């Protein structure tokens, strides 16, 4: 089964909800998530660090939403940007029901050759950036007594991959952060879960990864292909929706990797 399945139509799973998706520019999981949320009836705001791609994503989402979604430049490594982002989203929508933390930074380097700068940059975006976004979102969500946060982790948080010690450590941290914060937030009616994709193919990934590595990673997948970004987004939508109302602190593997 190396041909992707048909695209799934929306079913109003997020009707009436407001959603913020970080790192939503481009063609990857973030944009696909924003698009799927819009197709499921949500009001969507997007954020990214890349202005040109952010504007392109906003224009692409306009066709789905019927009007341009709020789109904000924001760097999750900058606390002032994070605070401004939430201020702007709340000014636009009046509330925030769902936060999808998609921002992450990768790279390939063996630990013996890795510099402090390489290690710290990956952790600052991927782990600490997720923490910054969650921390601020929880302040609003606990006050309103409801909300959902979905974090983007990775199967490398569980499974070793050469040259990925910084990224794997960061994603394992996202998993642990998800579980601990979920317990803290549960009494306030806020749910926190994560997805852990294996391989989702999109043009940006192809630009930063060698063909040889992508081919090798694809051989690990039971379906003989990488996931489409929207297939990951579908699971994020499920976790954001009321269909997962009794799930919190969970990390869901979105993978066809062989055992």
Helices and strands as residue ranges (DSSP letters): E 18-21, H 29-39, E 43-48, H 51-65, E 70-73, H 79-93, E 98-101, G 111-113, H 116-123, I 124-128, H 129-144, E 147-152, G 155-157, H 165-186, E 190-197, E 200-201, H 203-208, H 211-218, E 227-228, H 229-240, G 242-244, E 251-254
